[in-house]
Amino acid sequence: MGQTSRSARILQDPLFAKLPTVSSQTGLRPGTRVSAIQKAHSTAFGVLSAISFCHFLNDMLQSVIPAVYPILKAAYRLDFRQIGMITLSVQLTASLLQPFVGMYTDRRPTPYSLPVGMGFTLSGLLLLAYAPRFHVILVAVALVGVGSSVFHPESSRVARLASGGQHGLAQSLFQVGGNAGSALGPLLAALIVLPGGQRSIAWFSAAALAAIVVLTRIGGWYKRHGATRANAAAAALHQNRPQLSRRKTGMALAVLVALVFSKYFYLASLTSYYTFFLMSRFHLPIRSAQIHLFVFLGSVAAGTFIGGPVGDRIGRKYVIWCSILGILPFTLALPYANLFWTTVLSVVIGTILASAFSAIIVFAHDLVPGKIGMISGVFFGLAFGMAGIGAAILGWLADATSIFFVYRVCSFLPAIGLLTAFLPNLETGFKRSRA
């Protein structure tokens, strides 16, 4: 019964209606067109797994940078302001370029840009391993940022094309790979870079080479199937999406930007300075502090996986409500907790907060259909930019005051989640169309 209903919906699809009638004299079976549309609507889990794996490698490589901050700080006698400048360099490079990459590829699809972008990351890692002074470190991490600026908007587009309509699930699978890589990076840095020194960062270039191979295969799939799937997705969204005025769309995008600011400014306090907070407050050694960072980033990966499917089921606006505003009691308690409860609270915060981003991305895609690359670039760019600016500002604030003061100030940021009330209810039209 379910298969019959699905076939009926496919036959009513606007994309199907636009296809020309096939004559029996052509030799094609009558089901050929239906099969093509079914493939366009199916979820390509193999592609999603591959792009998630590459996201895992990309973000693992990028997360090595903050994980080796204590080593770089000692080797080059850096202060917190310079640590913030390193983060700002990589994050701003990524954030400024991503929207332009997305706009370009919206107009001119470039399937093989993904392995090219990973090549920049490979170059940056090798340069970082042998950087002789601070300014070369800034150039090296900027190259890693350029690689991310190409990877994120295009890989997010691939995830949506492969989603088969399950956009939240696809974004979660894609992003959980990145968050898992971000969690594993500090642990590998503790095991490889801490005993081997700065030059052992070069070993991570093997992961970049593996990603280039897989991304080349993904580029081939994108070249073969991208246009058909994009047309099918655009037709379905045009049929089901509630019509919003330009003013309401702009207001909704502004609210999403504010929510991204709240989420990533707070995350910057944890990803960039959590190890220093633990070492200063609880006198932990570097290795133990990095393990705690690994635990926190693991909770972020778990929350990312949960957020997308839940958003597909109950609505993305509800997920955004709970994930941003819902962590406020926990962030307020974190600066005053002992080591045990600091670990527990960080896991709760990471899990809940991380569920927001896939919902925010899909919500933005639905607000501005047909601009997947640009929207992905803008919001991934905002995520990197806010994290970079946040790291720099918080580093300056930590030097001027203390790391404890930074955590007390940041604990109020999730209150910005109240702005979610101004988002439109896009899911209403979608649920009605599925009934």
C-alpha positions in Angstrom: 0.0 0.0 0.0 2.8 2.4 0.9 4.6 1.7 -2.4 1.4 2.4 -4.3 0.9 5.7 -2.5 4.5 6.7 -3.2 4.2 5.8 -6.9 1.0 7.9 -7.1 2.8 10.9 -5.6 5.7 10.5 -8.1 3.3 10.4 -11.0 1.8 13.7 -9.8 5.2 15.3 -9.5 5.6 18.4 -11.7 9.0 17.2 -13.0 7.2 14.0 -14.3 4.5 16.1 -15.9 7.1 18.1 -17.8 8.7 15.0 -19.4 7.7 14.3 -23.0 5.6 11.3 -23.8 7.7 8.3 -25.0 6.4 6.5 -28.1 6.1 2.8 -28.0 8.1 2.8 -31.2 11.2 3.9 -29.3 11.5 0.5 -27.6 11.6 2.0 -24.1 9.5 0.3 -21.4 6.5 2.3 -20.0 8.1 2.3 -16.5 11.3 4.0 -17.6 10.2 7.5 -16.8 8.7 6.5 -13.4 12.0 4.8 -12.6 14.0 7.9 -13.3 11.8 10.0 -11.1 11.9 7.4 -8.4 15.7 7.6 -8.4 15.5 11.4 -8.3 13.3 11.1 -5.1 15.3 8.3 -3.4 17.8 8.9 -0.7 21.4 8.0 -1.9 22.8 6.7 1.4 26.0 5.6 -0.2 26.7 9.2 -1.3 25.6 10.6 2.0 28.0 8.2 3.8 30.9 9.2 1.5 30.4 12.9 1.9 29.9 12.5 5.7 33.2 10.5 5.8 35.0 13.3 3.9 33.4 15.9 6.2 34.8 13.8 9.1 38.3 14.0 7.6 38.1 17.7 6.7 37.0 18.8 10.2 39.3 16.3 11.9 42.2 18.1 10.1 40.9 21.5 10.9 40.3 20.6 14.6 44.0 19.7 14.9 44.8 23.4 14.8 43.1 24.4 18.2 44.2 21.2 19.7 47.9 22.1 19.3 47.5 25.6 20.6 49.2 24.7 23.9 52.2 23.3 21.9 52.4 26.4 19.7 51.9 28.7 22.6 54.9 27.2 24.4 57.1 26.9 21.3 56.5 30.4 20.0 55.8 32.1 23.4 52.4 33.3 22.2 49.8 35.1 24.4 46.0 34.6 24.2 45.7 37.5 21.7 47.9 35.7 19.3 46.1 32.4 19.9 42.9 34.2 19.0 44.6 35.6 15.9 45.4 32.1 14.7 41.7 31.1 15.1 40.6 34.3 13.4 42.9 33.7 10.4 41.5 30.2 9.7 37.9 31.0 10.4 37.7 34.4 8.6 39.4 32.9 5.5 36.8 30.2 5.4 33.9 32.5 6.2 34.7 35.3 3.7 35.1 33.0 0.8 32.3 30.5 1.3 29.4 32.7 0.1 31.2 33.6 -3.1 32.1 30.0 -3.8 28.4 29.1 -3.2 27.2 31.9 -5.5 29.5 30.8 -8.3 28.6 27.1 -8.1 24.9 28.0 -8.0 25.3 29.5 -11.4 28.0 27.1 -12.8 28.0 23.7 -11.0 31.6 22.6 -10.5 31.6 18.9 -9.4 35.3 18.5 -9.1 35.9 21.6 -6.9 35.7 19.4 -3.8 39.0 17.6 -4.3 40.7 20.9 -5.3 39.6 22.4 -2.1 41.0 19.6 -0.1 44.3 20.2 -1.9 44.5 23.6 -0.2 44.0 21.9 3.2 46.8 19.5 2.4 49.1 22.4 1.6 48.2 24.2 4.8 48.9 21.2 7.0 52.3 20.6 5.6 53.2 24.3 5.9 52.0 24.4 9.5 54.2 21.4 10.4 57.3 23.2 9.3 56.4 26.8 10.0 59.4 28.7 11.4 57.6 31.6 12.9 54.2 33.0 13.9 53.4 34.8 10.6 53.9 31.6 8.6 51.5 29.8 11.0 48.9 32.4 10.1 49.4 31.7 6.4 49.3 27.9 6.9 46.0 28.0 8.8 44.6 30.4 6.3 45.2 27.8 3.6 43.3 25.3 5.7 40.5 27.9 5.8 40.5 28.2 2.0 40.0 24.4 1.8 37.0 24.6 4.1 35.5 27.5 2.1 35.3 25.3 -1.0 34.4 22.1 0.8 31.4 23.2 2.9 29.0 24.8 0.5 29.6 22.2 -2.3 29.4 19.2 0.0 26.2 20.6 1.7 24.7 20.8 -1.8 25.7 17.2 -2.5 24.1 16.2 0.8 20.8 17.9 -0.2 20.8 16.4 -3.7 21.3 13.0 -2.2 18.7 13.4 0.5 15.6 12.2 -1.5 13.5 14.8 0.4 14.8 13.8 3.9 16.7 17.1 4.2 17.1 17.1 7.9 18.4 13.5 8.0 20.8 14.3 5.2 22.2 17.4 6.8 22.6 15.5 10.1 24.5 12.6 8.5 26.7 15.1 6.7 27.3 17.3 9.7 27.8 14.4 12.2 30.8 13.4 10.1 32.3 16.8 10.6 31.5 16.9 14.3 32.9 13.4 14.8 36.1 14.6 13.1 36.2 17.7 15.3 36.0 15.4 18.3 38.7 13.0 17.1 41.1 15.7 16.0 42.2 16.8 19.6 42.5 13.1 20.7 44.8 12.3 17.7 46.7 15.5 18.4 47.3 14.4 22.0 48.5 10.9 20.8 50.6 12.1 17.7 51.5 15.7 18.0 52.1 16.0 21.7 54.9 13.3 21.8 56.1 14.0 18.3 56.2 17.8 18.3 55.0 20.3 15.7 56.5 18.5 12.7 54.4 15.4 13.4 51.4 17.4 12.1 52.6 16.4 8.6 51.3 12.8 9.3 47.8 14.2 9.0 48.4 14.9 5.3 47.6 11.2 4.7 44.0 11.8 5.7 43.8 14.8 3.3 45.0 12.5 0.4 42.4 9.9 1.3 39.7 12.6 1.2 40.9 13.8 -2.2 40.4 10.3 -3.6 36.9 9.9 -2.2 35.8 13.4 -3.2 36.9 12.8 -6.8 34.4 9.8 -6.9 31.7 12.0 -5.3 32.4 14.6 -8.0 31.7 12.0 -10.7 28.3 11.1 -9.1 27.4 14.8 -8.9 28.3 15.3 -12.5 26.1 12.4 -13.6 23.0 12.9 -11.3 23.1 16.5 -10.0 20.9 18.2 -12.6 18.1 15.6 -12.4 18.0 15.6 -8.6 18.1 19.4 -8.4 15.1 19.7 -10.8 13.1 17.2 -8.8 13.8 18.9 -5.5 13.0 22.3 -6.9 9.7 21.2 -8.3 8.7 19.5 -5.0 9.6 22.5 -2.9 7.8 25.0 -5.2 4.7 22.9 -4.9 4.7 22.6 -1.1 6.4 25.7 0.2 4.2 28.5 1.8 4.6 31.7 -0.1 6.4 34.4 2.0 7.0 38.0 1.2 10.5 39.3 0.7 10.2 41.2 4.0 9.3 38.1 5.9 12.0 36.1 4.3 14.6 38.8 5.1 13.4 38.9 8.7 13.6 35.2 9.1 17.1 35.1 7.7 18.1 37.9 10.1 16.8 35.8 13.0 18.7 32.8 11.8 21.9 34.9 11.6 21.4 36.0 15.2 20.9 32.4 16.3 24.1 31.3 14.5 25.9 34.2 16.3 24.7 32.9 19.7 25.5 29.3 19.0 29.0 29.8 17.5 30.1 32.6 19.8 29.4 30.4 22.7 31.0 27.4 21.1 34.2 29.5 20.5 34.6 29.8 24.3 34.6 26.0 24.5 36.5 24.8 21.4 39.3 27.4 21.7 39.6 27.9 25.4 38.1 24.9 27.2 41.5 23.3 27.6 42.9 26.5 29.1 39.9 26.8 31.4 40.3 23.2 32.7 44.1 23.6 33.1 43.7 26.9 35.0 40.7 26.1 37.1 41.4 22.4 37.9 45.1 22.2 37.3 44.8 19.4 34.7 47.7 18.4 32.5 47.5 19.1 28.7 46.6 15.5 27.9 43.8 15.3 30.4 42.4 18.6 29.2 42.4 17.5 25.6 40.6 14.3 26.5 37.9 16.5 28.2 37.7 18.5 25.0 37.3 15.2 23.0 34.4 14.3 25.3 32.7 17.6 24.7 33.2 17.5 20.9 31.8 13.9 20.9 28.6 15.2 22.5 28.4 17.8 19.8 28.6 15.0 17.2 25.8 13.1 18.9 23.6 16.2 19.1 24.1 16.9 15.4 23.0 13.4 14.4 19.9 13.7 16.6 18.8 17.2 15.4 18.1 16.5 11.7 15.7 13.5 11.9 13.9 15.0 14.9 13.5 18.2 12.8 12.1 16.2 9.9 9.5 14.6 12.3 8.4 17.4 14.6 9.4 20.5 12.7 12.7 22.4 12.5 11.4 25.5 14.4 10.8 23.4 17.5 14.3 22.0 17.3 15.8 25.5 17.1 13.7 26.6 20.1 14.9 23.8 22.3 18.5 23.7 21.2 19.4 27.4 21.6 17.3 28.6 24.5 17.2 25.2 26.1 20.8 25.2 27.1 20.6 28.5 29.1 20.2 26.9 32.6 23.3 24.7 31.9 25.5 27.5 30.5 24.7 29.6 33.6 25.7 26.8 35.9 28.9 25.8 34.1 31.4 28.5 35.4 30.6 27.6 39.0 30.6 23.7 38.8 33.3 21.3 40.0 35.3 19.2 37.6 32.7 16.3 37.5 29.8 18.6 36.9 31.7 20.7 34.4 32.2 17.5 32.4 28.5 16.6 32.7 27.3 20.1 31.9 29.6 20.4 28.9 28.2 17.1 27.5 24.6 18.3 28.0 25.4 21.7 26.4 27.2 20.1 23.4 24.4 17.6 22.7 21.5 20.1 22.9 23.3 23.0 21.2 24.6 21.0 18.3 21.1 19.8 17.3 20.4 23.4 16.0 22.7 23.8 13.0 21.2 21.2 10.7 17.7 22.6 11.4 19.0 26.1 10.8 20.6 25.2 7.5 17.6 23.3 6.1 15.2 26.1 7.3 17.4 28.6 5.4 17.4 26.4 2.3 13.6 26.3 2.4 13.4 30.1 2.8 15.5 30.7 -0.4 15.0 27.7 -2.7 17.3 27.4 -5.7 20.3 29.1 -3.9 21.6 26.1 -2.0 25.3 26.9 -2.6 24.9 30.6 -1.6 22.8 29.9 1.5 25.1 27.1 2.6 28.1 29.3 2.0 26.6 32.2 3.9 25.6 30.1 7.0 28.7 27.9 7.1 30.7 31.1 6.5 28.9 32.8 9.4 29.6 29.8 11.6 33.3 30.0 10.9 33.3 33.8 11.0 31.5 34.0 14.3 33.7 31.4 15.8 36.8 33.2 14.6 35.7 36.6 15.7 34.5 35.1 19.0 37.8 33.4 19.6 39.7 36.7 18.9 37.5 38.8 21.1 37.3 36.2 23.9 41.1 35.9 23.8 41.5 39.6 24.2 39.0 39.5 27.0 40.8 36.6 28.7 44.1 38.6 28.6 42.4 41.7 30.0 40.4 39.9 32.7 40.5 36.1 33.2 39.4 32.9 31.5 36.7 32.5 34.3 35.2 35.9 33.5 34.9 34.9 29.8 32.9 31.9 30.7 30.6 33.9 33.0 29.9 36.5 30.2 29.3 33.8 27.5 26.8 31.9 29.7 24.1 34.5 28.8 24.4 34.1 25.0 21.8 31.3 24.6 19.1 33.8 25.7 19.2 35.1 22.1 17.2 31.9 21.3 14.1 33.9 22.3 14.2 35.4 18.8 13.1 32.0 17.4 9.5 33.3 18.1 9.8 35.5 15.0 10.5 32.6 12.5 7.6 31.6 10.2 6.1 28.1 10.4 7.3 26.7 7.1 6.5 23.1 8.1 2.8 23.8 8.0 2.6 23.7 4.3 4.9 20.7 4.0 2.9 18.6 6.5 -0.3 19.5 4.7 1.2 18.3 1.4 2.2 14.9 2.9 -1.2 14.3 4.5 
